[in-house]
Amino acid sequence: MRERVKPAGETRAADVLHRMRADIISCTLKPGAKLRFEALRDIYAVSFSTLREALSRLVAEGLVIAEDQRGFVVAPVSIDDLNDLTYVRVLIERECVALAIKNGDDAWEADIIGAFHRMDRLQNRLGSNYYLSEEWGKLHGDFHFSLVAACGSPNLLEIRQKLFERAHRYRRMSSQFRTKWRAKDVEHKMIMDSVVARDAAKAEELIERHIRETTDNVIKHAGHLFVTSDEERPRRTSRVAAE
């Protein structure tokens, strides 16, 4: 079947959505920042209608907030949100990896091993500051996706990916203040080995521990940037946006 050629307007809308999502996740657009249409038009070189469409999609993903009569802001970060995000991620990741172990074939196992090898080799080349690398971050995401790719549920995978990207925003904030990263290579290899060995119980346990330890470290190193309660939200959000 011949693939449909997307109209130019549709292609531009998808492109600006991808770019804005990446800028929010990387904290180029900072948590709590006001998203003014004039400034965004200059940055992304698209029309107001295309921007509004992209912002509406990002609202649905939880990365942008629509304020009544006041436009849009980048969703602020908070310890409550991170803890809730962690809770949901654990539920989804455990289910996805269990289903992948049940459904995965030899090719799936090979993809996991390959994804780990690429991530590990780059980490060795980069040295102790590997976690600041965008390339490593992509390979890290590829590895975690490979673990669950065979779960068999496109809807679960879509939800999981959005949650993973939201968590990446917290990880990026933490990386700006950390002086040392924990030995994730050991954790990743243990997770890989348990998945390839088809030990679902151990894999689920290791995935949950991996996620929760990451959350604990984010709060430890970047928690001072987060909103702590609804009452503090306006004051703290303004400060975060200005930093």
N, C-alpha and C positions, 0 to 999 in steps of 0.2 A: 504494500500500500504506500502511495506517495505521501510523504509528510507535508502537512499544511504549512505554507509559508506565512509567517505572521506579518500582519500589516505593520508599517513603520511605527505608528502610534502605540500599538501593543508592545512592540519590541522596546521602545523608549520607556514605557511604563514599567515593564519587567526589569529593565536595566536600573532605573532610578530606585525601584524598590530594593533590589539587591544591594546597591551602593549605600543606601540609607541604612538598611539593616546592618550591613558590615560596619558602618561608621558608628552606629549605636553600640554594637557588641564590642567593638574595639575601644569604646569610650572616646573616640574622636568627637562625637556629639555626646557631651557629658550628661550624666544623670541629673534630671531636674531642669535642664536647659530649655529655654523657650524656643520653639521652632517657628521662626518668623518667615512668612512666605517670600518676602522680598529677598532676604538673605539666602534662603534655600534655592530660589530661582537662579541667583548668581552662582551658587556653588554647583548645582546639578544641571544647569542650562536646559530646563524644561518648563513647560507652561504651568500655571496655577492649577489647572484641572488635573494634570498628571501628578503634581505634588499632592493634591488632596486625595487622589485615588491611592497613592502609595502610603500616605499617612493613615488612611482609613484601614488599610491592610495591616499596618504596623500596630494600630490600636487593637485589632483583633488578635494579634500575636502577643499582646501584653508588653510591647516595647515602647509604646507611645500612649499618652493619656490625652483624651479630648476633654478640654475644660469648657464648661457651659459659657458660651458667648465670649470666650477668651482665647480660642485657638487651641494649639497643641503644645505639649511639652514632652521631652524625653522622660519615660517612666523613671521615677526616683528609685534608689536602692534602699533597702531596709533589712535589718536582721530578721524581722518577722517574715518578710517576703522570701528571704534566702532560706530560712528554716522550712517554710511551707513548700518552696520549690524543691528543696532537698527531700522532703517527705514524699512528694509526688514522683520525683525522679526515681527514688528507690523502688517504689511500687512498679513503675513502668519498666525500669531496667531489669528488675528481677523477672518479671513476666516475659519480657522480650528474650532474655538470654535463655530462660528455661525452654521456651518454644523453639528457639534457634537450635539448641542442643538436640531437641526432639526431632526437628525437621531437617537439619543440615546434612549435607553430603560431603564427599571428599574434596570437591572443588571449594566448598565453603571453608573447610579446614585450611586448605592451601592459601586461600585469600587472607585468613587471619594471620597465618605464619608470615606471609609476605608483608602484610601491613605492619606487623610488629618489627620485622627486620628493617624496613625502611625508616621507621621512627627511631629505632634503637641506633642505627648507623649514623643518622643525622645528629642524634643527641651526643654520641661519642665525638663527632667532629666539632660540634659547637662548644663542648666543655660545660662548665658549671652554670653558664648563663643561658643554657638552651631554652629555658622557659620564656625568654623574651622574644624568641624568634617566631615570626608569623608562619614561616614554612613549617617549623616543628609543630606549631599549634594546629595547622591543617592536617599534618600526618597523625597527630594525636587524635583528632576528631575522626579521621579515616579508620584508625585502629579500633576505636570504641564502636564505630558503626559496623565494622566487619564482624565483631562479636555477635551482633544481633541481626545481621542482614538476612539470615535464613528463617526468621521467626514466622514468616508467612502472612503477616497482617500489615498491609500498607498503611492503614489508619494508625495502628500502634506505632509504626516507624515514623510517621509524620509527627505525631504528638511527641514522641521521644526526641526527635531532632530539634523541635522548637524549644523543648525544655533544656536540651544540651546547650543550645545557642544562648539562651537566657542565662544559664549558669556560667558560660564563658565570659560574660560581661563582668561578673563578680571576680572570676579568676584573673582577668586582666587588671582590675583595680588592685587586687592583692599583689600582683607581680611588681607593681610600681614601688612597693614599700618593703618587699622581702629582701633579705640579705643572703638567704640560703633556701633552696628548695629541697623537699624531702626526696628520698631515693625512690622515685616513681618507677624507674626501670625494673626494680625488683617486684614491685606490686603488679606492674603490667605483665611481666613474665609469669607470675603466679596465676593471674587471671587467665592468661592465654593457655597455660598448661592445663588448668582445670576444665576449661571449655573444650579444648581439643580431646581431653581424656573423657569427655561426656559425663563429668561429675557435676550434675546440675546443682545439687545442694551446696557443694563447696564453691562453685562459680557464683551462685547467688549471694552467698555469704561474703565472698571477696569483693564483689561488685558493690554491695551495700557498704562495706567498710571503706572502700576506696572513695565513694561519694561522700560519706559522712566525715571522713578525715579531711577531705578537701574543704568541705564547708567549715570545719573547725579552724583550719588554717587561714581561710579567707577572713573569718571573723577576727582572728587573732591579729592579722597583719593589716587589714583594711577596715575593720569594724568602726573606726573613728569617723569614717566618711558616711556612715549609713544613718538614715532616719531611724530613730528608736521608738517613736510612738506617733499616733495621729496628731496629738497636740503639738509636737515639735516639727511636724512635716513642713509648714511654710518656712520657718526660720532655717532649718537644716538644709532644705532643698535649695534655698537661695545660696547658701554658702557652698554647697557642693557644685552648683552650676558655675560659680565664680572661680573655682579652683582650677 
